[in-house]
Amino acid sequence: MTSRVRKILEDRYSQLHSRYVFTNKLGGPRGYASQSIRKAMKRAGLTGCTIHTIRHTHTTRLIQNEMSVYEVKEILGYSDIKTTMRYAHLEQKVVSSQARNLIDKMNRDSGKPTLRIVGGRKKQDD
């Protein structure tokens, strides 16, 4: 949970007269209701997407920002990594770029010159 979300939830909890942060009309625990989430999405101006779209986007963004699929699996609560992998559409360009950057860093750290392809020609870095 981010510090911002924690602060919002703490503020909400401090103003309640219930042991639940989110309550139903009778003051009891509020269950999961996709209808409520859809209404919130509409109020936020999120059109043309579904709850699944938001979950998919969130998962993809976590992975694109260097969180491992195993960490994402734990956050999302999946018991099987295969389920997480369905959401993990890594762009080949991003993966290739990250691999290139890592190899370049290892080469720089080794002190050996590296070869790059520039305009179809090999160029040696010193």
Helices and strands as residue ranges (DSSP letters): H 3-14, H 34-43, H 51-64, H 69-76, H 81-87, H 92-110, E 115-118, E 121-124
